[in-house]
Amino acid sequence: MTNKEDIEVMGSDTSHNMNMNDKAMHMNHGEHKKHSVHTDHTGANHHEMMIKDYRKRFFISILLTIPILMLDPALQGLFGLEFPPTIWKPSIFILSTLIYLYGGKPFLNGFIDEISKRKPGMMVLISVAISVAYLYSIAILVYPIGEPFFWELATLIDVMLLGHWIEMKAILGASRALEKMVKLLPSTANMVMDDGSIMEISVEELKPGDIVLIRPGERIPVDGVVIEGKSNVDESILTGESLPQSKNKGSQVIAGSINLDGSLKVKVMKTGKETYVSQVIELVREVQEARSRTQDLADKAAFYLTLIAIFGGVFTLITWIILGGDLSFAMERAVTVMVIACPHALGLAIPLAVAVSTSIAAKRGFLIRERDAFERTRLVDTIVFDKTGTLTKGEFGVTDVISLGNISKEEVIKLAASVEKMSEHPIARAILRYANNNNVQLVDANDFKAIPGVGVRAIVDGRQIALVSPNYLREKGLMKYIEKVPDKISRNKTVIYVLIDDKPIGAIALGDIIREESYEAVKELKEMGLKVMMLTGDNKNVAEYVSKELGIDEYFAELLPHEKVEAIKELQSRGLKVAMVGDGINDAPALIQADVGIAIGAGTDIAIESADIILVRNDPRDIVDIIKLSRKSYRKMVENLIWATGYNSFAIPLAAGILFNYGILLTPAVGAALMSLSTVIVAINAKLLKL
């Protein structure tokens, strides 16, 4: 358990740097492997303790502030009170010392931490401001040459504590996202023993090859393959897929998803840190800990604002003394300048936007491995897709059914599938899958025979039904039927013909099926002003067909893996910013060469080493969303930076007293309130990030 002193010191450090996973939560990849993902709640618990600590300090400081306000000589008249110096001086000294040491302790600890790291920032400014106010006020008690700052000191500490309390609550929201993901993994599983009995054991005891039973309503404890049973599984919280996914023998399941209505026996493939959700947790951690290039800009701005605040305060003090103002007034102006210039909101501007965008990405099934790459995605002007498995389903299937006579397309499929149900050929499986998906009722077939080099035949309802290649029709002089099939189909796909008693009545075209989502994805990307291209190892005819079908701007065909890299380099030589989208394994070299590498449809076999961003679903439309999220995230960062630094341009002169002759002055307390308001606005703006 983290002790109270650690909370105070780390709270100050975390407040400035906004590292979403504090030291108690930070683990590198190697360290993470040593810990069970089930027990890693340290970060969220630590932030909860920090929140409680700031809240406690805030309320106690408020209680101390009330008598300070009543005892302050400048405010006694407002309350209708009048205390002799022998009462109010020792009383206000004790109360102010308590609030300075207790309420101000997180900031004083932060001052030591920032100075020791030679990175002066917001904590240095607050500490200097409250220390100057406290020491000056104590000096006034001894040498009454001006008005003390006791009430300003107290209210300044109150406002700062309130701002930090609010800030810590914002930080906790991001840490909680990880904790919720951890809770997706159940701690126990029902293991099927060799004798068929069921034993409940710890998930950590499972190993690949074990069999587990998942009952309806239970969370799946491992990544694995269904070996028995059928059910619908809710994977929405993991992949963003809103519809339940049907699972049966041979289907893959992901740890953390919910088994809805049937019992499943699953063969364990991955457990613990190797599971998909554990990899998600680790990726989210890495992204939240990673330094953003935009954050570097924010840190530079914070450093310069620190210098401006310190030198601005000194300059204001000297200027007002020279202009004839008394020391008390000059000191008040200097303190206010240092408070108003605090880059408190700046420390929150970038990390909170990063945390929100990372959380959105994880919920949508976008795993950001490289934060810099995610930020570069907004600059991409060219999207290059791999064809097979990305724009297409990567499986042989029926794409077209053509009637060549007075017979319906459904009848063509019915006859063909009735014959092919007796075959194990890939074409047969594709036709049967198409018939099942379209609820085609099959009939019995007899006397099935395979015709080597030609096709298959069988007797259906007393008629001889044959499925043959185009060469068979050519040999029989039936070219007119071949010519009825559109050229774009016959050139780019495998076509078989269905014959009744040796007369062609229909044709079935098969090929790598274009995903329905690909049409929408390409259309939206082009509407966003992006060039869309395609790389494939397939032949030029197929590449041309897919390219024209989807409206792709340019394609490269018949490429080997190393040639895909050369194609990416050629596009980059044109000055294009290229994002490569592939399966993350076969296209690994090209993914690495591209400005941004995106693995799509990675599922549980995510290719972490080759891609910068991993999209869980086999849905090209997610490319559109990741680009939009990158652009919106960057826009939020810029908005926050502008707000966090821009208000200083008019606030600092007001704090220095430039409008003094017009009766406008900012007290230290008002300066603190404005600074805290800026912090809250930055936090709210980041939270408004939506996809």
Summary of the structure (lengths in Angstrom):
residues: 691
radius of gyration: 34.6
end to end distance: 37.6
largest distance: 122.0
contacts: 2460
relative contact order: 0.10
helix: 56%
strand: 17%
